[in-house]
Amino acid sequence: MKLNKIKDNPGARRSATRVGRGPGSGKGRTCGSGMKGQKSRSGVALKGFEGGQMPLHRRLPKHGFTNIFRKRYQEVTIARLQQAIDSGKIDPKKEIMAETFRDSGVVRRLRDGVRLLGGGELKAKVTVHVAGATKGAVAAVEKAGGKVVVVVQSRSEDAEAKAAKTAAKKAAKKAAKKAAKDTKAPGKKKASKESKDAGDEKLAEKKPQPGAEAESPLEPKALPAPEEVSEASDGSSGES
């Protein structure tokens, strides 16, 4: 057997289909992609499309959720802490706070605090104030004669200032609303009192006085008697 005589079995290699080489090839102008449309363009791949059947991402049930109130801690290992102490970035004689890790460049930003993890060996005796620590990390620090203090991360000064500003704004708005209500109420009360007095006066005018006979507008007035009329006419003629 010679190397230059070795060849593949028949059918082991199939030649690639050449497209766009004239109508005689059967894969000419449209190259087997059909007439127009999205799927006839280059670079198109309908991700997740399974020919019309229910796709996998809809067949599987939902699982879990993203907690928007989650705490994000910066994690520092025991080995990384020892490395920072050896390089002189952190002084083991002083208490190590969260700001110490940031100022020394061990972490870029504090976020919700620093969490101390195990892994490695600590040789220096240190007192570390962190937002959280694993059992292995606490054991490693205590083995070296140090102490781990877990503190609750308080709100930042910016958050407190923002909360105070919001509270002051809300209080001012409430006071302005109350003042507007107080100034509007006396005028309304005065107007209602005046209208009540006017109504009382009108009723007093319509009410008949005691001892006086009330005349009904529907009853006709009494006419003088006929004798009185004749006597009056005689007197007037005699005088004349």
Helices and strands as residue ranges (DSSP letters): G 3-5, G 23-25, G 38-40, H 56-59, E 74-77, H 78-86, H 98-104, E 114-117, E 127-130, E 132-133, H 135-143, E 147-150, H 157-206, H 226-239
